[in-house]
Amino acid sequence: MSETASTPEKQPIPKKVQKDPRAKLFKPEISFILASSPHFHASASVPKIMWNVILALVPAVIMAFIYFGWASAGLILSSVSAALLSEMLVNKVKGGGFTILDGSAAITGLLLALTLPPTFSLGGAALGSVFAILIGKHVFGGLGYNIFNPALLGRAFLQASFPVKMTSWSWPLTTQYVDLDGVTAATPLGLFKFEQTTTELTGLLTGNISGSLGETSALAVLAGGLYLLIRKYADWRIPLSYLLSVFLISGIFWLISPEVYPSPVFHLFSGGLMLGAFFMATDMVTSPVTAAGAWIFGAGAGLVLVLIRLFGGLPEGVMYSILFMNAFTPIINRYTRPKFFGEIRA
């Protein structure tokens, strides 16, 4: 006896199911579309995050203008303008749409400017921004593909190209030293490194000291950093582990020999640690995406920073500590990723 294939008849939906308010889920004519992840969407976007970061930097920018006047405004305008023009040039060459409105280029130029001495040249600031955008960002493929923080890479380029100008500081306009025409000043870290002189905590908090545009007022930077954490635009684990490791490691050396090593509180509020911890180490592209990775990243950066400050030839090491850990981010992500559901060991 031969068998013939036949199309199965459509089974009627039971009356009990039809009365159920969820009956529409069982209708055979309804199609379900399975899209690729992510299946959960948030209101955050790249432009929204970037412009909020810029907003968080407003207190630091205001304090820079108060302490260093129009010199700070010129550096910021020069750096940001060069970053935007470089971004437009790359967009033109690639033939795609313009991406200057997403805020990524603007934040790179602004962060770079805040790491510069107030006496630095406008042309040098522009050159650093061009390097940051072209080499630090787009050589790797653009936003989301760069390995290192572009602003810090731009500063590293300027540090290597103009070492004297990058370490030439001036007193704020609000200090008594402003009457000394042409006098240069050392940063609090430099004073302790080479002269064993500490700076009062009040000066470190308010910013009435010599230093780069964004490292003078720790309170202003901290206020912006807390804004980012509250809005959840930065992973709180990274700045916490960064600052905590600096405090603990430097505290050990201070307890061993307080006359040789500065206190951990001095380390926290001096230099560019606050700016680096909240605005550069937390860069979503160049920092780990896992919770465990964030702790490792911050702790490693803190260790490198303390070693450079205490035993290196430079008084500051925030830039190098973050760039150093940026290089390990892919490895950290690989070995700290959570186990997939149903995954078994090979």
C-alpha positions in Angstrom: 0.0 0.0 0.0 1.5 3.3 -1.0 1.6 6.4 1.2 0.8 9.8 -0.1 1.9 13.1 1.6 -0.9 15.4 2.5 -0.9 18.9 4.1 -2.1 18.7 7.7 -5.4 20.5 8.3 -5.4 23.6 10.4 -6.6 22.7 13.9 -9.3 24.9 15.3 -8.5 26.9 18.4 -10.3 25.5 21.4 -13.1 27.7 22.8 -11.5 27.8 26.2 -8.4 29.4 24.7 -10.5 31.8 22.6 -12.1 33.2 25.7 -8.7 33.8 27.3 -7.5 37.4 26.8 -4.2 36.1 25.8 -5.8 34.1 22.9 -4.2 36.4 20.3 -0.8 34.9 21.2 -2.0 31.5 19.9 -3.4 32.7 16.6 -1.5 30.8 13.9 -1.4 33.8 11.5 0.7 35.8 14.0 4.5 35.9 13.1 7.3 36.5 15.6 10.5 38.2 14.5 13.6 37.3 16.4 16.2 40.1 16.1 19.8 40.1 17.2 20.7 41.5 20.6 20.5 43.8 22.4 16.8 43.3 23.1 16.6 45.9 25.8 17.0 49.5 24.7 17.8 52.5 26.8 17.3 56.2 26.2 21.0 56.9 26.4 22.9 57.6 23.2 26.4 58.6 22.2 25.5 62.3 21.7 23.6 62.4 25.0 26.4 60.8 26.9 29.1 63.0 25.3 27.3 66.3 25.9 26.6 65.3 29.5 30.3 64.7 30.0 31.0 68.2 28.6 28.3 69.6 30.9 30.0 67.8 33.9 33.3 69.6 32.9 31.8 73.1 33.1 32.8 73.6 36.8 36.4 72.8 36.0 36.3 75.1 32.9 34.9 78.0 35.0 37.6 77.5 37.7 40.3 77.4 35.0 39.0 80.8 33.7 38.9 82.3 37.2 42.5 81.3 37.9 44.1 81.7 34.5 41.9 84.2 32.7 41.7 84.4 28.9 44.8 82.2 28.5 42.6 79.2 29.5 39.8 80.3 27.2 42.2 80.5 24.3 43.6 77.0 24.9 40.2 75.5 25.2 38.9 77.2 22.0 42.0 76.3 20.1 42.0 72.6 21.2 38.3 72.1 20.6 38.2 73.8 17.3 41.1 71.8 16.0 39.4 68.6 17.1 36.2 69.5 15.3 38.0 70.5 12.1 40.0 67.2 12.2 36.8 65.2 12.7 35.2 67.0 9.7 38.2 66.3 7.6 38.1 62.6 8.3 34.4 62.5 7.6 35.0 64.3 4.3 37.8 61.8 3.3 35.7 58.8 4.3 32.7 60.1 2.5 30.3 59.4 5.3 28.1 61.7 7.3 29.5 64.3 9.7 29.9 63.1 13.2 30.9 66.4 15.0 27.4 66.8 16.5 27.8 63.6 18.6 30.2 65.4 20.9 33.0 62.9 20.8 35.4 65.2 19.0 34.5 68.1 21.3 35.1 66.2 24.4 38.5 65.0 23.2 39.6 68.6 22.5 38.2 69.8 25.8 39.8 67.1 27.9 43.2 67.6 26.1 43.0 71.4 26.9 42.3 70.7 30.5 45.6 68.7 30.8 47.7 71.5 29.4 49.7 74.2 31.3 48.1 77.7 31.0 51.2 79.0 29.3 51.1 76.4 26.5 50.9 77.8 23.0 47.6 77.8 21.0 49.3 76.2 18.1 50.6 73.4 20.2 47.2 72.8 21.7 45.7 72.6 18.2 48.4 70.2 17.1 47.7 67.9 20.0 44.0 67.8 19.1 44.8 66.9 15.5 47.0 64.1 16.7 44.3 62.9 19.1 41.6 62.8 16.5 43.6 61.4 13.5 45.9 59.0 15.3 44.3 58.4 18.6 40.8 57.9 17.3 40.4 57.3 13.5 43.6 55.3 12.8 42.0 52.6 14.9 38.7 52.8 13.0 36.9 55.7 14.7 34.7 56.0 17.8 34.2 52.7 19.5 37.3 51.1 18.0 40.2 53.1 19.5 42.3 51.3 22.0 43.7 54.2 23.9 42.0 57.3 25.2 42.5 59.9 22.4 42.9 62.9 24.6 45.6 61.2 26.7 47.3 60.0 23.5 47.3 63.6 22.3 48.8 64.8 25.5 51.5 62.0 25.4 52.4 63.3 21.9 52.8 66.8 23.2 54.8 65.6 26.2 57.2 63.9 23.9 57.4 66.7 21.4 57.5 69.7 23.8 58.8 68.4 27.1 59.9 71.9 28.4 56.7 73.7 27.5 54.6 70.9 28.9 56.3 71.3 32.3 56.4 75.1 32.4 53.8 76.3 34.9 52.6 79.7 36.1 50.9 80.9 39.2 47.1 81.6 39.1 46.1 85.2 38.7 44.6 85.1 42.2 47.8 84.4 44.1 50.3 86.9 45.5 53.0 85.6 43.2 51.3 87.2 40.1 53.3 90.4 40.8 56.5 88.6 40.0 56.7 89.2 36.3 57.8 86.1 34.3 58.2 83.9 37.3 57.4 80.2 36.8 55.9 77.9 39.4 56.1 74.2 40.3 53.0 72.1 40.8 52.4 70.6 44.3 53.6 67.3 43.1 56.8 68.9 41.6 57.4 70.8 44.9 57.3 67.6 46.9 59.2 65.5 44.4 62.1 67.8 44.1 62.0 70.1 47.1 60.2 67.9 49.7 57.6 70.7 50.2 54.0 69.9 50.8 51.0 72.1 49.8 48.1 72.8 52.1 44.9 70.8 51.5 42.9 74.0 51.1 44.9 75.0 48.0 44.5 71.6 46.5 40.7 71.6 47.0 40.0 75.1 45.8 42.6 75.2 43.0 44.6 78.3 44.0 47.8 76.6 43.0 49.9 76.1 39.9 49.1 73.3 37.5 47.2 72.4 34.3 43.8 74.0 33.6 41.8 71.0 34.8 43.9 69.7 37.7 43.9 72.8 39.9 40.5 72.6 41.6 39.8 69.1 42.9 36.4 70.1 44.2 35.3 71.4 40.8 36.4 68.2 39.0 34.9 66.0 41.8 31.5 67.8 41.4 31.4 67.0 37.7 32.5 63.4 38.4 29.7 62.8 40.9 27.2 64.2 38.3 28.4 61.5 35.9 28.0 58.8 38.5 24.6 59.9 39.5 23.4 60.0 35.9 25.1 56.6 35.4 27.2 57.8 32.5 30.4 56.4 34.2 31.0 53.1 35.9 31.5 54.0 39.6 33.8 51.0 40.1 36.6 52.5 38.1 37.1 55.8 39.9 36.4 54.1 43.3 39.0 51.4 42.7 41.4 53.9 41.2 41.2 56.4 44.1 41.1 53.6 46.7 44.2 51.8 45.4 46.1 55.1 45.3 45.0 55.9 48.9 45.9 52.4 50.2 49.2 51.9 48.4 50.5 55.5 49.0 49.3 55.1 52.6 51.5 52.1 53.2 54.6 54.0 52.1 53.5 57.0 54.2 53.1 54.9 57.3 56.5 53.4 56.8 58.3 56.7 56.3 56.1 59.8 56.6 59.1 62.1 56.3 60.0 60.8 52.9 56.6 60.0 51.3 53.5 62.3 51.1 50.3 61.4 52.8 47.6 59.5 50.8 45.2 62.5 51.1 47.9 64.6 49.3 48.0 62.0 46.5 44.2 62.0 46.1 43.8 65.8 45.6 47.0 66.7 43.9 47.8 66.5 40.2 45.3 65.3 37.6 44.1 62.3 39.6 40.5 63.5 40.0 40.3 64.5 36.3 41.8 61.2 35.2 39.7 59.0 37.5 36.3 60.4 36.6 36.7 61.6 33.0 39.4 59.6 31.4 39.7 56.2 33.1 35.9 55.8 32.7 36.0 56.2 28.9 33.5 53.5 27.8 35.5 52.5 24.7 38.9 52.1 26.4 37.9 50.7 29.8 36.6 47.2 30.6 32.9 46.4 30.2 32.7 43.8 33.0 32.3 44.6 36.7 35.3 42.6 37.7 37.3 44.1 34.9 36.5 47.6 36.1 37.9 46.8 39.6 41.1 45.4 38.1 41.5 48.3 35.7 41.1 50.9 38.4 43.4 49.1 40.9 46.1 48.6 38.3 46.0 52.2 37.3 46.3 53.2 40.9 49.3 51.0 41.4 51.1 52.3 38.3 50.4 55.9 39.4 51.8 55.6 42.9 55.0 53.8 41.5 55.6 56.6 39.0 55.0 59.4 41.6 57.2 57.9 44.3 59.9 56.2 42.3 59.8 57.5 38.7 61.6 60.5 37.2 58.3 62.4 36.7 56.3 63.9 39.5 53.0 62.9 37.9 51.8 59.7 36.3 48.1 59.8 35.7 48.4 59.9 31.9 50.7 56.9 31.8 48.8 54.9 34.3 45.6 55.1 32.3 47.2 54.5 28.9 49.1 51.5 30.4 45.8 50.0 31.6 44.1 50.8 28.3 46.5 48.4 26.6 45.3 45.6 28.9 41.6 46.3 28.5 41.0 43.6 25.8 42.8 41.0 27.9 40.8 42.0 31.0 37.5 41.8 29.1 38.4 38.4 27.8 39.2 36.8 31.2 36.5 38.5 33.3 33.5 38.1 31.0 30.6 36.3 32.7 29.9 32.7 31.7 27.2 32.3 29.0 24.0 30.5 29.9 24.6 26.8 29.2 28.3 27.2 28.5 30.5 24.2 29.5 34.3 23.9 29.7 35.9 22.8 26.4 
